[in-house]
Amino acid sequence: MVKDVVRCEHCGAETKHPVTKTIGGRELNFCCTGCLAVYEFLIEENLLEQVKAAEQVENKNQVS
């Protein structure tokens, strides 16, 4: 059986062996426990939305 490749919720890396955790009612995949820990920290400190917004701006600037 071939496992599907999934993207890490935090860094976007692809993995066939994700660390999976249900957060906020959603099952999320991470490439490693480090990315999971950072993601949980960002949620605890109410920084997740701020980081995602900054990443969107950065990605938009790279395309331009």
ZIJOKA-V772507 format. One record per backbone hydrogen bond with DSSP energy under -1.0 kcal/mol. NH is the residue of the N-H (numbers start at 1). CO is the residue of the C=O. Records with the same first field share a line. If there is no record, write none. Layout:
# ZIJOKA-V772507
NH: CO  CO
This chain:
# ZIJOKA-V772507
6: 15
8: 13
9: 29
12: 8
15: 6
19: 30
21: 28
23: 26
26: 23
28: 21
30: 19
36: 32
37: 33
38: 34
39: 35
40: 36
41: 37
42: 38
43: 39
44: 40
45: 41
46: 43
47: 42
48: 42
51: 47
52: 48
53: 49
54: 50
55: 51
56: 52
57: 53
58: 54
59: 55
60: 56
61: 57
62: 58
63: 59
64: 60
